[in-house]
Amino acid sequence: MPNFPDLLSFLNANASAVFGLLGALGGGVLSYFSTSLQKRRDFDLQLWGKLFDRRIGAHEEVIAMALEMRIMVASGDVDASGEFRRFPQMLQSREKFEEWWTRSTLVWVASSTWLNTPTRREVNFVQTYLVTLHTHLFNIDGALFPEVGEIVRQDFIDLSSSLEKQAFEFFTRDIRNLRLNNLQDRHQYPPNETTQRFMNTALGSNIERIQALKDVTV
């Protein structure tokens, strides 16, 4: 059993050294935990920084593709109202459309994981639209692509604007959100909404007119 009177005497005689030792031990423990917390905080900041870079880059890619959809080319002719007939630049020929369609699809697929849910839904709708357009262009002479482009010109403008709007919403509302998207969220618009919205496009309203171009030889 320890001799408490002797222990008390020792502590009284060496109080400054004992308290100094305890202070050093306490300081060491606090320093260890403080350093560990700081390292973890720095790691979290680096990790979130990389995630933010991915998310920002993905939305910037969507905006870039949206702006590209809005670029129009004049055919040199005028329409009934006296305005120059125009069409999206990627519909100048089959080769240009195939190149752009492939490139845009790869960009959006690579970006989709990092997009916020509203932008991802809009991207998926645009992809559905483009797949449908691509299907109807399959048997049409490439020289007639500008004519198809004139029919769907407003669609490209509208889809470009909706993509740009949704992507900008991320920068104005979600960019500081530290929670990643839930991959279980619905990333498509409801089927009835998708169908109705497509039927309201120029492509949806002019399917027969576009299909009739399959029988035209240039």
PASEBA-1860 file (N, C-alpha, C; in nm, 3 decimals):
! residues 218
1> MPNFPDLL> 0.085/-0.119/0.000/0.000/0.000/0.000/0.089/0.125/0.000 ~ 0.053/0.229/-0.078/0.137/0.349/-0.081/0.131/0.425/0.050 ~ 0.238/0.489/0.085/0.245/0.570/0.206/0.203/0.711/0.170 ~ 0.072/0.742/0.196/0.016/0.869/0.151/0.083/0.991/0.215 ~ 0.120/0.987/0.346/0.189/1.105/0.402/0.319/1.134/0.328 ~ 0.397/1.027/0.298/0.522/1.048/0.225/0.495/1.102/0.085 ~ 0.387/1.050/0.019/0.351/1.095/-0.116/0.313/1.242/-0.114 ~ 0.234/1.282/-0.011/0.194/1.421/0.000/0.314/1.510/0.024
9> SFLNANAS> 0.406/1.461/0.106/0.526/1.539/0.133/0.608/1.557/0.006 ~ 0.617/1.447/-0.072/0.694/1.455/-0.198/0.630/1.555/-0.295 ~ 0.495/1.548/-0.305/0.425/1.639/-0.395/0.440/1.784/-0.351 ~ 0.434/1.807/-0.217/0.450/1.943/-0.167/0.589/1.995/-0.196 ~ 0.687/1.905/-0.182/0.825/1.948/-0.202/0.859/1.970/-0.349 ~ 0.787/1.901/-0.436/0.819/1.908/-0.580/0.698/1.952/-0.663 ~ 0.618/2.036/-0.601/0.493/2.076/-0.667/0.518/2.139/-0.804 ~ 0.614/2.227/-0.811/0.637/2.296/-0.938/0.679/2.198/-1.046
17> AVFGLLGA> 0.764/2.101/-1.011/0.809/2.004/-1.111/0.695/1.913/-1.153 ~ 0.613/1.870/-1.055/0.500/1.781/-1.087/0.400/1.850/-1.178 ~ 0.366/1.974/-1.139/0.269/2.047/-1.222/0.326/2.079/-1.360 ~ 0.457/2.103/-1.365/0.521/2.127/-1.494/0.512/2.004/-1.584 ~ 0.536/1.885/-1.519/0.528/1.760/-1.594/0.386/1.735/-1.643 ~ 0.288/1.755/-1.553/0.148/1.737/-1.592/0.109/1.834/-1.704 ~ 0.158/1.956/-1.692/0.128/2.055/-1.796/0.186/2.015/-1.930 ~ 0.310/1.962/-1.925/0.374/1.919/-2.050/0.298/1.803/-2.112
25> LGGGVLSY> 0.256/1.706/-2.026/0.180/1.591/-2.077/0.046/1.637/-2.136 ~ -0.021/1.726/-2.061/-0.149/1.777/-2.111/-0.133/1.853/-2.241 ~ -0.027/1.935/-2.245/-0.003/2.010/-2.368/0.028/1.918/-2.484 ~ 0.101/1.810/-2.456/0.133/1.716/-2.562/0.009/1.646/-2.616 ~ -0.079/1.607/-2.522/-0.204/1.541/-2.562/-0.290/1.636/-2.645 ~ -0.304/1.760/-2.596/-0.384/1.858/-2.670/-0.324/1.888/-2.807 ~ -0.191/1.897/-2.812/-0.124/1.923/-2.938/-0.146/1.809/-3.037 ~ -0.141/1.685/-2.983/-0.162/1.568/-3.070/-0.302/1.571/-3.132
33> FSTSLQKR> -0.403/1.591/-3.046/-0.541/1.593/-3.096/-0.565/1.713/-3.187 ~ -0.505/1.826/-3.153/-0.522/1.945/-3.237/-0.460/1.923/-3.374 ~ -0.340/1.862/-3.376/-0.274/1.834/-3.503/-0.354/1.734/-3.586 ~ -0.408/1.631/-3.519/-0.489/1.530/-3.588/-0.613/1.592/-3.649 ~ -0.680/1.677/-3.571/-0.800/1.743/-3.621/-0.768/1.835/-3.738 ~ -0.654/1.907/-3.729/-0.615/1.997/-3.836/-0.583/1.920/-3.963 ~ -0.513/1.806/-3.948/-0.481/1.724/-4.065/-0.608/1.671/-4.130 ~ -0.703/1.627/-4.046/-0.829/1.576/-4.101/-0.905/1.689/-4.170
41> RDFDLQLW> -0.904/1.807/-4.108/-0.972/1.922/-4.169/-0.908/1.958/-4.303 ~ -0.774/1.957/-4.307/-0.704/1.988/-4.433/-0.737/1.884/-4.539 ~ -0.743/1.757/-4.499/-0.776/1.650/-4.594/-0.918/1.669/-4.647 ~ -1.012/1.700/-4.557/-1.151/1.722/-4.599/-1.161/1.839/-4.696 ~ -1.085/1.947/-4.666/-1.089/2.063/-4.755/-1.031/2.030/-4.892 ~ -0.923/1.952/-4.895/-0.866/1.911/-5.023/-0.962/1.823/-5.100 ~ -1.028/1.731/-5.028/-1.123/1.641/-5.093/-1.241/1.718/-5.149 ~ -1.298/1.808/-5.068/-1.411/1.888/-5.114/-1.369/1.981/-5.227
49> GKLFDRRI> -1.244/2.029/-5.220/-1.195/2.113/-5.329/-1.195/2.040/-5.461 ~ -1.151/1.913/-5.459/-1.150/1.834/-5.581/-1.292/1.805/-5.630 ~ -1.382/1.777/-5.535/-1.521/1.751/-5.573/-1.585/1.877/-5.632 ~ -1.556/1.992/-5.571/-1.610/2.117/-5.622/-1.558/2.145/-5.763 ~ -1.429/2.117/-5.784/-1.372/2.136/-5.918/-1.445/2.050/-6.020 ~ -1.475/1.925/-5.983/-1.548/1.836/-6.074/-1.689/1.890/-6.102 ~ -1.755/1.935/-5.996/-1.893/1.983/-6.013/-1.895/2.113/-6.095 ~ -1.805/2.202/-6.064/-1.798/2.327/-6.139/-1.766/2.299/-6.284
57> GAHEEVIA> -1.667/2.213/-6.308/-1.628/2.180/-6.445/-1.742/2.117/-6.523 ~ -1.820/2.030/-6.458/-1.932/1.964/-6.525/-2.037/2.065/-6.569 ~ -2.070/2.159/-6.482/-2.171/2.259/-6.517/-2.118/2.357/-6.621 ~ -1.988/2.384/-6.616/-1.930/2.470/-6.720/-1.935/2.400/-6.856 ~ -1.916/2.269/-6.858/-1.924/2.194/-6.983/-2.066/2.202/-7.041 ~ -2.165/2.191/-6.955/-2.304/2.200/-7.002/-2.331/2.338/-7.061 ~ -2.285/2.441/-6.994/-2.305/2.577/-7.045/-2.236/2.595/-7.180 ~ -2.114/2.542/-7.192/-2.041/2.553/-7.318/-2.115/2.484/-7.432
65> MALEMRIM> -2.168/2.364/-7.406/-2.241/2.291/-7.509/-2.373/2.363/-7.541 ~ -2.435/2.421/-7.440/-2.560/2.494/-7.462/-2.536/2.614/-7.553 ~ -2.429/2.687/-7.526/-2.398/2.803/-7.610/-2.366/2.761/-7.753 ~ -2.302/2.646/-7.768/-2.270/2.597/-7.902/-2.398/2.563/-7.980 ~ -2.498/2.514/-7.909/-2.626/2.481/-7.974/-2.694/2.606/-8.030 ~ -2.659/2.720/-7.976/-2.727/2.844/-8.013/-2.663/2.912/-8.135 ~ -2.549/2.861/-8.180/-2.481/2.922/-8.294/-2.553/2.884/-8.423 ~ -2.593/2.983/-8.499/-2.669/2.961/-8.621/-2.589/3.002/-8.745
73> VASGDVDA> -2.623/2.940/-8.857/-2.560/2.968/-8.985/-2.669/3.012/-9.082 ~ -2.643/3.121/-9.156/-2.741/3.169/-9.255/-2.720/3.095/-9.387 ~ -2.830/3.054/-9.448/-2.822/2.980/-9.573/-2.797/3.072/-9.693 ~ -2.822/3.200/-9.675/-2.807/3.295/-9.785/-2.939/3.330/-9.852 ~ -3.040/3.249/-9.828/-3.174/3.277/-9.880/-3.255/3.351/-9.774 ~ -3.370/3.402/-9.816/-3.461/3.468/-9.722/-3.593/3.393/-9.721 ~ -3.661/3.401/-9.607/-3.790/3.333/-9.596/-3.902/3.426/-9.639 ~ -4.027/3.381/-9.619/-4.142/3.458/-9.665/-4.152/3.594/-9.597
81> SGEFRRFP> -4.095/3.606/-9.476/-4.101/3.734/-9.403/-3.983/3.825/-9.437 ~ -3.895/3.777/-9.527/-3.782/3.858/-9.567/-3.660/3.845/-9.480 ~ -3.662/3.753/-9.383/-3.548/3.731/-9.295/-3.460/3.619/-9.351 ~ -3.329/3.628/-9.322/-3.239/3.524/-9.367/-3.276/3.390/-9.302 ~ -3.278/3.287/-9.382/-3.306/3.153/-9.332/-3.181/3.103/-9.259 ~ -3.202/3.052/-9.139/-3.089/3.010/-9.056/-3.114/2.870/-9.001 ~ -3.005/2.806/-8.962/-3.013/2.672/-8.903/-2.893/2.652/-8.812 ~ -2.902/2.558/-8.716/-2.789/2.533/-8.625/-2.665/2.489/-8.702
89> QMLQSREK> -2.550/2.538/-8.659/-2.426/2.513/-8.733/-2.394/2.364/-8.746 ~ -2.432/2.283/-8.647/-2.400/2.141/-8.654/-2.486/2.065/-8.753 ~ -2.586/2.133/-8.812/-2.671/2.068/-8.912/-2.636/2.115/-9.053 ~ -2.513/2.155/-9.072/-2.469/2.192/-9.206/-2.453/2.069/-9.295 ~ -2.421/1.955/-9.233/-2.402/1.832/-9.310/-2.412/1.714/-9.215 ~ -2.420/1.595/-9.270/-2.426/1.475/-9.185/-2.297/1.461/-9.104 ~ -2.183/1.486/-9.169/-2.055/1.471/-9.100/-2.046/1.564/-8.979 ~ -2.085/1.690/-8.996/-2.078/1.785/-8.886/-2.172/1.746/-8.772
97> FEEWWTRS> -2.292/1.700/-8.808/-2.387/1.662/-8.704/-2.338/1.539/-8.629 ~ -2.288/1.438/-8.700/-2.239/1.317/-8.635/-2.123/1.349/-8.542 ~ -2.033/1.436/-8.586/-1.919/1.473/-8.503/-1.965/1.545/-8.377 ~ -2.057/1.642/-8.395/-2.105/1.717/-8.279/-2.188/1.630/-8.186 ~ -2.274/1.546/-8.242/-2.361/1.460/-8.162/-2.278/1.365/-8.077 ~ -2.174/1.306/-8.136/-2.087/1.215/-8.062/-2.012/1.289/-7.953 ~ -1.957/1.404/-7.987/-1.879/1.483/-7.890/-1.966/1.530/-7.775 ~ -2.082/1.582/-7.805/-2.170/1.632/-7.700/-2.218/1.520/-7.609
105> TLVWVASS> -2.246/1.404/-7.667/-2.290/1.290/-7.586/-2.181/1.247/-7.490 ~ -2.056/1.240/-7.537/-1.945/1.202/-7.451/-1.925/1.303/-7.338 ~ -1.938/1.430/-7.371/-1.922/1.535/-7.269/-2.030/1.522/-7.163 ~ -2.155/1.506/-7.205/-2.264/1.501/-7.108/-2.263/1.374/-7.026 ~ -2.225/1.263/-7.086/-2.217/1.138/-7.010/-2.108/1.149/-6.904 ~ -1.992/1.205/-6.942/-1.882/1.221/-6.847/-1.917/1.318/-6.735 ~ -2.002/1.415/-6.764/-2.035/1.519/-6.665/-2.153/1.482/-6.577 ~ -2.235/1.387/-6.620/-2.365/1.366/-6.557/-2.357/1.336/-6.408
113> TWLNTPTR> -2.256/1.260/-6.365/-2.244/1.224/-6.223/-2.229/1.346/-6.134 ~ -2.168/1.451/-6.187/-2.134/1.568/-6.105/-2.236/1.680/-6.117 ~ -2.337/1.662/-6.200/-2.438/1.767/-6.218/-2.539/1.762/-6.104 ~ -2.593/1.880/-6.070/-2.704/1.878/-5.976/-2.826/1.817/-6.044 ~ -2.923/1.775/-5.966/-3.034/1.697/-6.021/-3.114/1.772/-6.127 ~ -3.150/1.899/-6.108/-3.226/1.969/-6.214/-3.151/1.978/-6.346 ~ -3.020/2.004/-6.341/-2.942/2.012/-6.465/-2.933/1.875/-6.530 ~ -2.916/1.774/-6.450/-2.905/1.638/-6.505/-3.035/1.598/-6.574
121> REVNFVQT> -3.148/1.634/-6.517/-3.277/1.603/-6.581/-3.288/1.673/-6.716 ~ -3.244/1.799/-6.719/-3.253/1.874/-6.844/-3.160/1.815/-6.948 ~ -3.039/1.777/-6.906/-2.945/1.715/-6.999/-3.003/1.586/-7.055 ~ -3.066/1.506/-6.970/-3.126/1.381/-7.016/-3.238/1.405/-7.116 ~ -3.316/1.511/-7.093/-3.422/1.543/-7.190/-3.361/1.585/-7.324 ~ -3.258/1.667/-7.319/-3.193/1.711/-7.444/-3.133/1.591/-7.517 ~ -3.074/1.498/-7.443/-3.019/1.379/-7.506/-3.129/1.296/-7.573 ~ -3.243/1.285/-7.506/-3.356/1.213/-7.565/-3.401/1.281/-7.693
129> YLVTLHTH> -3.406/1.412/-7.690/-3.444/1.489/-7.810/-3.344/1.463/-7.922 ~ -3.215/1.469/-7.892/-3.112/1.452/-7.995/-3.110/1.310/-8.050 ~ -3.133/1.211/-7.964/-3.141/1.073/-8.013/-3.257/1.058/-8.111 ~ -3.370/1.120/-8.079/-3.487/1.115/-8.169/-3.455/1.185/-8.301 ~ -3.392/1.302/-8.293/-3.353/1.374/-8.414/-3.256/1.291/-8.497 ~ -3.158/1.232/-8.431/-3.059/1.150/-8.499/-3.126/1.034/-8.572 ~ -3.225/0.973/-8.508/-3.297/0.860/-8.569/-3.368/0.903/-8.697 ~ -3.431/1.019/-8.694/-3.507/1.067/-8.811/-3.414/1.119/-8.921
137> LFNIDGAL> -3.291/1.153/-8.887/-3.196/1.200/-8.987/-3.125/1.085/-9.059 ~ -3.142/0.965/-9.007/-3.062/0.853/-9.053/-3.072/0.830/-9.205 ~ -3.192/0.835/-9.260/-3.211/0.807/-9.403/-3.233/0.932/-9.488 ~ -3.199/1.047/-9.432/-3.215/1.171/-9.506/-3.083/1.211/-9.570 ~ -3.087/1.255/-9.694/-2.966/1.299/-9.764/-2.899/1.412/-9.684 ~ -2.766/1.401/-9.666/-2.693/1.499/-9.588/-2.709/1.641/-9.640 ~ -2.733/1.655/-9.770/-2.749/1.788/-9.828/-2.877/1.855/-9.780 ~ -2.970/1.776/-9.723/-3.096/1.830/-9.675/-3.094/1.861/-9.525
145> FPEVGEIV> -2.980/1.838/-9.460/-2.972/1.865/-9.317/-3.000/2.013/-9.284 ~ -2.951/2.108/-9.365/-2.985/2.248/-9.336/-3.135/2.273/-9.337 ~ -3.206/2.204/-9.424/-3.352/2.221/-9.428/-3.416/2.170/-9.301 ~ -3.367/2.054/-9.255/-3.414/2.005/-9.125/-3.377/2.105/-9.015 ~ -3.258/2.160/-9.026/-3.212/2.257/-8.927/-3.302/2.379/-8.919 ~ -3.354/2.422/-9.033/-3.446/2.536/-9.032/-3.574/2.500/-8.957 ~ -3.619/2.375/-8.972/-3.741/2.331/-8.904/-3.723/2.329/-8.753 ~ -3.607/2.279/-8.708/-3.586/2.260/-8.563/-3.503/2.372/-8.501
153> RQDFIDLS> -3.478/2.479/-8.575/-3.393/2.587/-8.525/-3.438/2.639/-8.389 ~ -3.566/2.664/-8.373/-3.615/2.719/-8.247/-3.597/2.620/-8.132 ~ -3.606/2.491/-8.163/-3.581/2.390/-8.059/-3.441/2.405/-8.002 ~ -3.342/2.421/-8.088/-3.204/2.433/-8.042/-3.187/2.559/-7.957 ~ -3.255/2.665/-7.994/-3.247/2.789/-7.915/-3.312/2.768/-7.779 ~ -3.429/2.706/-7.778/-3.502/2.685/-7.652/-3.428/2.588/-7.561 ~ -3.378/2.478/-7.617/-3.307/2.379/-7.537/-3.176/2.438/-7.483 ~ -3.111/2.518/-7.565/-2.989/2.585/-7.520/-3.018/2.674/-7.400
161> SSLEKQAF> -3.126/2.750/-7.408/-3.162/2.842/-7.299/-3.197/2.766/-7.171 ~ -3.271/2.656/-7.184/-3.310/2.580/-7.065/-3.190/2.512/-7.001 ~ -3.098/2.461/-7.082/-2.975/2.402/-7.028/-2.892/2.507/-6.954 ~ -2.876/2.621/-7.019/-2.796/2.729/-6.959/-2.859/2.775/-6.828 ~ -2.990/2.788/-6.826/-3.060/2.833/-6.706/-3.040/2.736/-6.591 ~ -3.057/2.606/-6.617/-3.042/2.508/-6.510/-2.899/2.503/-6.459 ~ -2.802/2.510/-6.549/-2.662/2.507/-6.507/-2.626/2.629/-6.424 ~ -2.679/2.746/-6.461/-2.651/2.867/-6.385/-2.716/2.862/-6.247
169> EFFTRDIR> -2.827/2.789/-6.235/-2.890/2.773/-6.104/-2.793/2.708/-6.006 ~ -2.711/2.617/-6.055/-2.611/2.555/-5.968/-2.517/2.660/-5.911 ~ -2.471/2.752/-5.995/-2.376/2.854/-5.949/-2.440/2.955/-5.855 ~ -2.569/2.978/-5.869/-2.636/3.078/-5.786/-2.696/3.019/-5.659 ~ -2.723/2.886/-5.659/-2.793/2.829/-5.544/-2.722/2.711/-5.480 ~ -2.662/2.623/-5.559/-2.612/2.496/-5.506/-2.462/2.487/-5.489 ~ -2.388/2.586/-5.536/-2.242/2.572/-5.538/-2.183/2.557/-5.399 ~ -2.247/2.614/-5.297/-2.195/2.604/-5.160/-2.252/2.484/-5.085
177> NLRLNNLQ> -2.333/2.406/-5.152/-2.393/2.289/-5.089/-2.288/2.179/-5.074 ~ -2.258/2.141/-4.950/-2.155/2.040/-4.924/-2.209/1.899/-4.938 ~ -2.337/1.885/-4.969/-2.395/1.751/-4.985/-2.397/1.714/-5.132 ~ -2.341/1.597/-5.163/-2.342/1.550/-5.300/-2.482/1.504/-5.338 ~ -2.508/1.496/-5.467/-2.639/1.452/-5.514/-2.666/1.308/-5.472 ~ -2.791/1.282/-5.445/-2.834/1.145/-5.416/-2.854/1.073/-5.548 ~ -2.774/0.970/-5.572/-2.783/0.899/-5.700/-2.914/0.825/-5.715 ~ -2.991/0.815/-5.605/-3.121/0.749/-5.612/-3.231/0.845/-5.657
185> DRHQYPPN> -3.199/0.976/-5.665/-3.299/1.072/-5.711/-3.337/1.042/-5.856 ~ -3.460/1.079/-5.891/-3.504/1.062/-6.029/-3.428/1.159/-6.118 ~ -3.360/1.105/-6.218/-3.279/1.188/-6.306/-3.343/1.205/-6.443 ~ -3.469/1.169/-6.452/-3.546/1.191/-6.574/-3.674/1.262/-6.535 ~ -3.727/1.344/-6.624/-3.859/1.399/-6.600/-3.961/1.285/-6.606 ~ -4.075/1.299/-6.540/-4.178/1.194/-6.551/-4.212/1.168/-6.697 ~ -4.241/1.043/-6.734/-4.266/1.009/-6.875/-4.371/1.096/-6.943 ~ -4.480/1.124/-6.872/-4.586/1.205/-6.935/-4.538/1.348/-6.960
193> ETTQRFMN> -4.456/1.401/-6.869/-4.401/1.536/-6.889/-4.303/1.537/-7.006 ~ -4.220/1.434/-7.014/-4.124/1.424/-7.125/-4.196/1.417/-7.258 ~ -4.300/1.333/-7.265/-4.375/1.317/-7.390/-4.443/1.446/-7.430 ~ -4.509/1.510/-7.334/-4.579/1.634/-7.364/-4.483/1.744/-7.407 ~ -4.372/1.752/-7.340/-4.275/1.855/-7.375/-4.216/1.830/-7.513 ~ -4.189/1.703/-7.545/-4.135/1.673/-7.677/-4.236/1.706/-7.787 ~ -4.361/1.675/-7.763/-4.463/1.702/-7.865/-4.481/1.851/-7.888 ~ -4.439/1.933/-7.791/-4.448/2.078/-7.807/-4.326/2.137/-7.879
201> TALGSNIE> -4.228/2.053/-7.911/-4.112/2.102/-7.984/-4.144/2.106/-8.133 ~ -4.060/2.180/-8.206/-4.078/2.184/-8.352/-4.054/2.047/-8.413 ~ -3.961/1.971/-8.357/-3.936/1.836/-8.406/-4.059/1.748/-8.386 ~ -4.116/1.753/-8.266/-4.234/1.673/-8.238/-4.354/1.711/-8.322 ~ -4.363/1.839/-8.357/-4.478/1.888/-8.435/-4.459/1.869/-8.585 ~ -4.336/1.837/-8.627/-4.308/1.829/-8.772/-4.246/1.696/-8.812 ~ -4.277/1.593/-8.737/-4.220/1.461/-8.768/-4.253/1.419/-8.911 ~ -4.378/1.434/-8.950/-4.417/1.390/-9.085/-4.346/1.472/-9.193
209> RIQALKDV> -4.330/1.601/-9.168/-4.262/1.685/-9.264/-4.115/1.644/-9.279 ~ -4.052/1.609/-9.169/-3.913/1.565/-9.173/-3.901/1.426/-9.237 ~ -3.994/1.337/-9.203/-3.991/1.204/-9.262/-4.008/1.210/-9.414 ~ -4.084/1.307/-9.463/-4.106/1.320/-9.606/-3.977/1.349/-9.681 ~ -3.877/1.405/-9.611/-3.750/1.437/-9.676/-3.668/1.310/-9.706 ~ -3.708/1.197/-9.648/-3.637/1.071/-9.674/-3.653/1.030/-9.820 ~ -3.761/1.073/-9.882/-3.787/1.035/-10.021/-3.731/1.135/-10.120 ~ -3.666/1.242/-10.068/-3.612/1.346/-10.157/-3.466/1.314/-10.187
217> TV> -3.431/1.319/-10.313/-3.293/1.295/-10.356/-3.235/1.425/-10.410 ~ -3.118/1.460/-10.360/-3.054/1.585/-10.402/-2.942/1.552/-10.501
END
